[in-house]
Amino acid sequence: MKIIDCDVHPRMNSMSQLHPYLTEEWRQRMGVQTSSKGSDSNTARNVFTIPKRWYFHPHGAERNDAIPPDGGRPGSDLKYFCEKHLDFFEIDHAIMISGDLFGVGGLPDADMAAAFISANNDWLLHEWAEKDSRLKLAINVGPRDPNLAVQEIERLGGNDSVVQVQIPEFDVLLGNRHFYPIYEAAERYGLPIGFHGAGESAGVNTPMSPVGIPSYFIEVHTGMPMIGQAHVISLVAEGVFERFPKLKFVFQEVGYAWVPSVMWRFDQEWKSMRNEVPWLTKPPSEYILENVRFTTQPICEAPDNLQHMQLLDMLHADKTLVFSSDYPHWDFDDPRKIFTGLSDQVKKRIYFESAAELYDF
């Protein structure tokens, strides 16, 4: 069966790898040297670091078997990445979501964020995508300054290896008109918008928890669906898909078991309160089914497989789900061992056809 993996995470070993893609001004401001050392100067207190969130997996977020033979971070070696993932699982295409940019939306300096993001986009294009045609890129854009984000889309949106625009986590709901310039540009280039959790509480971002600040990683990771719910509801209610009807959104790693209940409640509330959102011309669930997609990882581990099959039917999984492995992270999903009991027809939709339509392969 053909497979498109919609969420893999290549990583840098050191910011020195971005040296060729930064101007001398930004190299000096960020302290990016030409080579990495045993004690990387980028860890110094007064030198630029990528914003990180406050929570960490107690055993580490990466797979130990993804560490390259010569050392380095899991997912940092192109050859090993392709051999152990693309080749081993016979992946036809994989969408690269930079493993180093999750927290960049928490960087208060929009210009510095844009420079760093552009360098990372170029590094992934030239050092990864151009060396293996199976790899496609979701270009990140900075969420704080939509005009800079549009410039990045216009710079790279026409590249054949670019298939998506990725918006890092930020303290503004995605339905807000703040993002409209980004959406207009993405729609113009025929690129879906990707959104991945993990930037909440990074840098100056506040936690995306509706009540208080969690204490533990297990609370944050279990509560990830709350982030997806808030953004999906915002996108529909504020009329994004009426204004940009061709635009598609891909939500990565926020789960999917919650989607049917949100669609049901959303439709129910709309029946009695549609005068508050008169621009919605159809039930909210129809916008979600038409314009929003969800990656499969982490797979929903229901108490028994029959319940999972029922959930997939409620979700219209043949339309809304696209496969993702999350390689090289700890909760990676093996494409050979999930969705047992599902018909081959629906599997083809989830593993390949829905993503092929989404990315115009």
Backbone torsions as a table, in degrees:
resi	resn	phi	psi	omega
1	MET	NA	134.1	179.2
2	LYS	-69.9	146.3	-174.7
3	ILE	-134.6	132.0	166.1
4	ILE	-114.2	119.9	179.4
5	ASP	-94.1	113.3	-170.3
6	CYS	-91.5	11.6	179.8
7	ASP	-162.8	93.0	171.2
8	VAL	-125.2	156.2	-169.4
9	HIS	-128.1	91.3	170.8
10	PRO	-70.5	150.0	-176.0
11	ARG	-129.2	153.4	169.5
12	MET	-85.9	153.0	169.9
13	ASN	-90.2	-30.6	-179.8
14	SER	-157.3	151.0	177.2
15	MET	-66.8	-11.9	175.3
16	SER	-60.1	-22.9	178.7
17	GLN	-67.1	-18.7	178.0
18	LEU	-90.6	-2.4	-176.4
19	HIS	-52.4	-45.0	-178.9
20	PRO	-67.6	-14.3	-173.0
21	TYR	-108.8	9.2	178.1
22	LEU	-117.0	147.2	173.8
23	THR	-71.5	161.4	179.3
24	GLU	-59.8	-35.9	178.8
25	GLU	-59.9	-47.3	-178.5
26	TRP	-73.4	-31.2	174.7
27	ARG	-59.7	-43.7	-179.3
28	GLN	-68.0	-43.3	-177.9
29	ARG	-67.1	-34.4	-178.6
30	MET	-92.7	-11.6	-178.8
31	GLY	72.3	29.5	-178.5
32	VAL	-83.1	115.8	-177.4
33	GLN	-90.6	172.2	-178.0
34	THR	-77.1	-20.4	180.0
35	SER	-147.7	154.7	178.8
36	SER	-86.7	155.2	-180.0
37	LYS	-128.7	172.5	178.9
38	GLY	-56.9	-41.8	174.0
39	SER	-111.5	96.5	-174.3
40	ASP	-66.8	125.2	-178.3
41	SER	-64.9	-15.3	-179.6
42	ASN	-69.4	-10.0	177.5
43	THR	-87.9	-5.2	-179.8
44	ALA	-62.1	150.2	-174.8
45	ARG	-62.6	-35.3	-175.2
46	ASN	-97.6	18.4	178.6
47	VAL	-119.4	147.9	-176.7
48	PHE	-53.3	134.6	170.4
49	THR	-134.0	152.9	178.7
50	ILE	-71.6	127.8	179.3
51	PRO	-57.8	138.1	179.0
52	LYS	-122.4	152.0	176.9
53	ARG	-80.9	173.3	-169.7
54	TRP	-83.9	-8.4	-169.3
55	TYR	-114.3	141.4	-176.1
56	PHE	-136.8	139.6	177.7
57	HIS	-62.7	133.4	-174.9
58	PRO	-63.7	-21.7	-180.0
59	HIS	-115.8	8.8	-178.0
60	GLY	93.8	147.0	-173.5
61	ALA	-92.1	-3.7	-173.4
62	GLU	-110.5	156.6	174.7
63	ARG	-80.2	129.1	178.6
64	ASN	-64.9	-30.8	-179.1
65	ASP	-77.0	1.0	175.2
66	ALA	-97.8	0.3	176.7
67	ILE	-71.3	126.1	-178.7
68	PRO	-60.3	152.4	-179.1
69	PRO	-56.3	-34.5	-179.3
70	ASP	-88.3	9.4	-178.7
71	GLY	92.1	-177.4	-176.5
72	GLY	104.2	176.8	-177.0
73	ARG	-75.8	149.5	174.1
74	PRO	-57.2	133.0	179.9
75	GLY	83.1	11.6	-175.1
76	SER	-98.9	-10.0	-177.1
77	ASP	-112.1	116.7	-174.8
78	LEU	-57.7	-49.2	-176.9
79	LYS	-60.7	-47.1	-179.2
80	TYR	-67.3	-38.7	177.6
81	PHE	-57.6	-48.6	-178.2
82	CYS	-69.7	-39.9	-178.4
83	GLU	-65.2	-47.7	-173.3
84	LYS	-83.5	-15.8	-179.4
85	HIS	-119.5	-65.1	-175.3
86	LEU	-62.4	-47.3	-178.3
87	ASP	-71.0	-47.9	-174.4
88	PHE	-61.8	-41.3	-178.0
89	PHE	-98.2	5.5	178.8
90	GLU	53.9	52.7	178.9
91	ILE	-80.6	127.1	-179.6
92	ASP	-77.6	-42.3	175.9
93	HIS	-143.8	151.5	175.5
94	ALA	-136.7	134.0	179.9
95	ILE	-93.3	117.4	-177.8
96	MET	-83.7	119.8	171.6
97	ILE	-108.7	111.3	-173.5
98	SER	-49.0	127.9	178.6
99	GLY	-79.1	-0.5	-175.9
100	ASP	-111.0	0.5	-171.8
101	LEU	-115.3	9.0	-176.6
102	PHE	-57.4	-38.1	-175.2
103	GLY	-95.0	4.0	-172.3
104	VAL	-68.0	-19.5	175.1
105	GLY	-66.9	-14.9	177.7
106	GLY	-90.8	4.9	176.8
107	LEU	-83.8	119.7	-175.0
108	PRO	-70.3	-24.4	-179.0
109	ASP	-84.5	102.1	-176.1
110	ALA	-64.5	-34.7	-179.9
111	ASP	-69.2	-42.8	178.6
112	MET	-65.9	-40.3	177.9
113	ALA	-60.9	-42.4	-179.0
114	ALA	-64.4	-40.7	179.5
115	ALA	-65.7	-44.9	-179.9
116	PHE	-65.2	-43.4	179.4
117	ILE	-62.6	-45.3	-179.5
118	SER	-60.7	-41.4	179.0
119	ALA	-64.3	-41.9	179.3
120	ASN	-66.1	-40.9	175.8
121	ASN	-58.7	-45.7	-179.1
122	ASP	-64.6	-41.4	179.4
123	TRP	-60.0	-45.0	180.0
124	LEU	-68.3	-36.1	177.7
125	LEU	-65.8	-50.9	-172.1
126	HIS	-81.4	-34.9	-175.4
127	GLU	-94.2	-13.6	-178.0
128	TRP	-123.3	-67.1	-172.4
129	ALA	-61.4	-39.9	-178.0
130	GLU	-72.8	-13.1	-178.9
131	LYS	-101.7	-8.6	175.3
132	ASP	-151.6	111.1	-173.0
133	SER	-66.6	-13.2	177.3
134	ARG	-72.6	-21.8	-177.2
135	LEU	-89.0	127.5	176.1
136	LYS	-120.8	156.6	-171.0
137	LEU	-116.8	135.7	165.3
138	ALA	-95.3	107.3	-178.4
139	ILE	-74.5	131.0	174.8
140	ASN	-78.5	152.1	171.8
141	VAL	-134.9	150.4	178.5
142	GLY	-76.1	132.5	-176.1
143	PRO	-83.4	-14.1	-173.1
144	ARG	-78.8	-29.5	-179.9
145	ASP	-126.2	98.1	-178.0
146	PRO	-59.0	-31.3	-179.5
147	ASN	-66.5	-39.5	175.6
148	LEU	-66.7	-36.4	177.8
149	ALA	-63.3	-41.8	178.6
150	VAL	-62.9	-40.3	177.6
151	GLN	-58.7	-39.4	179.5
152	GLU	-68.9	-39.0	176.7
153	ILE	-63.6	-42.7	179.9
154	GLU	-69.1	-29.2	179.1
155	ARG	-71.6	-39.1	-171.8
156	LEU	-120.3	-8.5	-173.1
157	GLY	-61.2	-24.5	-179.7
158	GLY	-89.6	-2.2	179.5
159	ASN	-69.6	133.9	-176.5
160	ASP	-63.1	-22.4	-179.5
161	SER	-86.4	-8.1	-178.6
162	VAL	-94.8	123.8	-176.7
163	VAL	-124.9	-1.8	-174.7
164	GLN	-160.2	154.7	171.7
165	VAL	-108.7	127.9	-176.2
166	GLN	-108.5	124.3	178.1
167	ILE	-105.7	116.3	178.2
168	PRO	-66.9	159.8	177.6
169	GLU	-56.4	141.1	-173.4
170	PHE	-154.0	162.7	-175.6
171	ASP	-83.5	25.2	178.6
172	VAL	-129.3	131.9	178.4
173	LEU	-64.3	145.0	-171.8
174	LEU	-66.1	-18.0	177.6
175	GLY	-78.1	-11.3	-176.6
176	ASN	-65.1	142.3	-178.1
177	ARG	-64.2	-12.1	173.1
178	HIS	-50.9	-35.5	-174.9
179	PHE	-90.0	-3.2	-173.4
180	TYR	-54.8	-41.9	179.0
181	PRO	-59.9	-36.0	178.2
182	ILE	-66.0	-43.2	-178.5
183	TYR	-66.1	-39.5	179.4
184	GLU	-62.5	-42.6	-179.8
185	ALA	-68.0	-42.7	179.8
186	ALA	-63.3	-43.1	178.8
187	GLU	-64.1	-39.0	179.9
188	ARG	-62.7	-36.0	179.2
189	TYR	-90.0	0.4	179.1
190	GLY	70.3	31.0	-177.0
191	LEU	-108.6	129.1	173.2
192	PRO	-70.0	163.6	177.6
193	ILE	-102.7	129.4	176.3
194	GLY	-103.8	145.3	175.9
195	PHE	-139.2	126.9	-176.7
196	HIS	-124.6	128.5	174.5
197	GLY	-64.8	170.6	175.3
198	ALA	113.7	-3.0	176.3
199	GLY	-100.3	-6.9	178.7
200	GLU	-62.2	137.7	-178.6
201	SER	71.8	2.4	177.3
202	ALA	-78.8	135.7	179.4
203	GLY	59.0	-123.3	-178.4
204	VAL	-93.0	3.6	177.6
205	ASN	-71.4	141.6	174.1
206	THR	-85.8	159.1	175.4
207	PRO	-61.8	147.5	178.7
208	MET	-92.2	30.9	177.3
209	SER	-91.3	134.4	-177.1
210	PRO	-70.0	-21.9	-178.0
211	VAL	-137.4	105.2	172.2
212	GLY	73.5	-177.2	-176.2
213	ILE	-110.5	121.8	178.9
214	PRO	-63.3	156.2	178.5
215	SER	-92.9	-31.9	-167.9
216	TYR	-127.3	156.8	177.6
217	PHE	-60.1	-38.3	-178.6
218	ILE	-61.1	-33.2	175.9
219	GLU	-67.6	-44.4	-178.7
220	VAL	-64.8	-46.3	-175.6
221	HIS	-69.5	-37.7	176.8
222	THR	-67.4	-33.2	-176.9
223	GLY	-88.0	4.9	-179.6
224	MET	-52.9	-36.5	178.5
225	PRO	-56.5	-26.5	178.9
226	MET	-59.8	-36.0	-180.0
227	ILE	-65.6	-46.9	179.0
228	GLY	-61.3	-43.8	179.8
229	GLN	-58.7	-47.4	-176.9
230	ALA	-60.2	-44.1	-176.9
231	HIS	-72.4	-40.9	179.9
232	VAL	-63.6	-45.7	178.4
233	ILE	-60.0	-42.0	179.7
234	SER	-63.3	-45.7	-179.1
235	LEU	-58.2	-43.4	-177.6
236	VAL	-73.7	-50.3	-173.9
237	ALA	-62.4	-35.6	-177.2
238	GLU	-87.9	6.5	169.3
239	GLY	79.7	22.7	-179.1
240	VAL	-58.9	-39.9	-174.8
241	PHE	-82.8	-11.4	168.0
242	GLU	-79.6	-38.8	180.0
243	ARG	-75.5	-37.0	-178.5
244	PHE	-126.5	73.5	-171.1
245	PRO	-65.0	-23.2	-179.0
246	LYS	-88.9	-6.7	-174.9
247	LEU	-76.2	135.5	176.1
248	LYS	-116.5	146.6	176.1
249	PHE	-117.6	141.2	176.3
250	VAL	-121.0	115.4	178.3
251	PHE	-97.6	122.9	-174.1
252	GLN	-108.3	129.0	172.0
253	GLU	64.4	27.0	173.9
254	VAL	-109.3	11.5	179.2
255	GLY	80.4	177.2	178.9
256	TYR	-145.3	-9.7	-177.7
257	ALA	-64.1	-24.3	-177.4
258	TRP	-80.5	-15.8	-170.5
259	VAL	-62.0	-46.7	-179.3
260	PRO	-58.4	-43.6	-177.6
261	SER	-66.4	-35.8	177.5
262	VAL	-67.1	-41.5	178.7
263	MET	-62.3	-43.2	-179.1
264	TRP	-63.1	-47.8	-178.0
265	ARG	-67.5	-39.7	-179.5
266	PHE	-60.7	-45.1	178.3
267	ASP	-63.0	-40.8	-179.9
268	GLN	-62.3	-46.1	-178.8
269	GLU	-67.3	-36.4	-178.4
270	TRP	-64.0	-33.6	-178.9
271	LYS	-61.0	-34.0	-177.4
272	SER	-100.8	-12.6	-175.8
273	MET	-128.8	25.0	-175.8
274	ARG	-67.0	-20.1	179.4
275	ASN	-70.0	-17.0	176.7
276	GLU	-77.2	-27.1	-179.9
277	VAL	-128.3	65.4	-172.7
278	PRO	-64.8	-15.0	-179.7
279	TRP	-74.8	-14.5	177.3
280	LEU	-78.4	117.9	-174.6
281	THR	-97.9	0.1	179.8
282	LYS	-153.9	165.9	-179.2
283	PRO	-56.4	144.2	-178.4
284	PRO	-54.7	-35.6	-178.7
285	SER	-60.0	-31.2	-178.8
286	GLU	-69.1	-35.2	175.5
287	TYR	-65.4	-42.2	-179.8
288	ILE	-62.6	-47.2	-178.9
289	LEU	-64.0	-31.4	-176.6
290	GLU	-87.1	-37.9	-167.8
291	ASN	-115.0	-6.4	-174.9
292	VAL	-122.1	136.8	175.9
293	ARG	-125.5	153.5	-177.4
294	PHE	-129.1	133.6	176.5
295	THR	-77.1	153.5	-171.5
296	THR	-79.4	-23.5	-176.7
297	GLN	-89.0	134.0	1.5
298	PRO	-78.9	131.7	-178.4
299	ILE	-57.2	143.2	179.6
300	CYS	-76.6	115.3	-178.6
301	GLU	-96.6	82.3	179.4
302	ALA	-70.2	160.4	179.3
303	PRO	-56.1	-34.4	173.3
304	ASP	-144.2	158.5	-172.0
305	ASN	-65.2	-31.4	179.2
306	LEU	-60.7	-41.6	178.7
307	GLN	-63.3	-38.4	177.8
308	HIS	-64.3	-42.0	178.8
309	MET	-62.0	-39.9	177.7
310	GLN	-64.2	-41.4	178.1
311	LEU	-61.3	-44.5	-179.7
312	LEU	-61.9	-35.2	177.2
313	ASP	-67.4	-43.3	177.6
314	MET	-61.7	-32.4	-175.3
315	LEU	-82.1	-11.0	-171.2
316	HIS	55.9	53.0	-171.8
317	ALA	-58.5	-27.9	179.5
318	ASP	-65.4	-14.9	-179.3
319	LYS	-112.1	-35.9	-169.1
320	THR	-98.0	-21.0	-174.8
321	LEU	-100.4	140.8	171.5
322	VAL	-129.3	138.9	-174.4
323	PHE	-68.2	142.9	170.3
324	SER	-147.2	147.2	179.7
325	SER	-101.5	-28.4	-174.3
326	ASP	69.0	21.9	177.7
327	TYR	-61.3	136.6	6.4
328	PRO	-104.6	39.9	-176.5
329	HIS	-81.6	163.4	-171.8
330	TRP	-61.3	-32.3	-177.2
331	ASP	-101.5	32.3	174.8
332	PHE	-48.0	141.6	176.8
333	ASP	-109.5	124.1	178.8
334	ASP	-77.3	118.7	-176.6
335	PRO	-62.3	-18.9	-178.9
336	ARG	-82.3	-14.0	-169.4
337	LYS	-119.6	9.7	178.5
338	ILE	-117.6	164.5	179.9
339	PHE	60.7	35.4	174.2
340	THR	-68.1	137.6	-178.8
341	GLY	93.3	-8.4	179.6
342	LEU	-85.8	145.5	-178.9
343	SER	-65.2	152.0	178.9
344	ASP	-60.9	-33.2	-179.5
345	GLN	-62.9	-45.7	179.6
346	VAL	-70.9	-37.3	176.9
347	LYS	-58.8	-42.8	178.8
348	LYS	-59.8	-38.2	178.0
349	ARG	-64.1	-47.1	-175.6
350	ILE	-70.5	-44.7	-174.5
351	TYR	-76.0	-28.3	-173.5
352	PHE	-142.4	-55.6	-165.6
353	GLU	-63.6	-43.2	-179.0
354	SER	-63.3	-41.2	178.7
355	ALA	-71.2	-35.0	177.7
356	ALA	-62.4	-37.8	176.0
357	GLU	-69.4	-42.0	-178.1
358	LEU	-61.7	-44.4	-175.6
359	TYR	-99.6	4.8	175.7
360	ASP	58.6	43.4	175.1
361	PHE	-79.1	NA	NA
